[in-house]
Amino acid sequence: MDKKLAQRVLDNPEFKKMARQKSVLGWSFSVLMFTIYVVYITYIGVSPESFGIPVAENSITTWGIYIGLFVILFAIAITGIYVHKANGEFEETTQRVIRSVQEHTHE
């Protein structure tokens, strides 16, 4: 793609709107994940003994295991959501804009 064509894609209002949405989604997920990690680490620092409490009487599984798994699985889930959206809706918009700009270039 030549520089003029690339610039026309970047200047396209539909592409700009999609780029803003993608940015907001990415930053929102980043802030959410950062908050989860900060709360998790702070809680470990403030009350480490609470992570050693068994889930049930006579159980070897503790709440710390479940909380740690939640943090990991949550990170995987929001990453999956972002990738799905970026490779789906956002990529479709990008390709549509590129096709539109190329069609107008050949006219």
Secondary structure, 3 states (H helix, E strand, C coil): CCHHHHHHHHHCHHHHHHHHHHHHHHHHHHHHHHHHHHHHHHHHHHCHHHHHCECCCCCCCEHHHHHHHHHHHHHHHHHHHHHHHHHHHHHHHHHHHHHHHHHHHCC
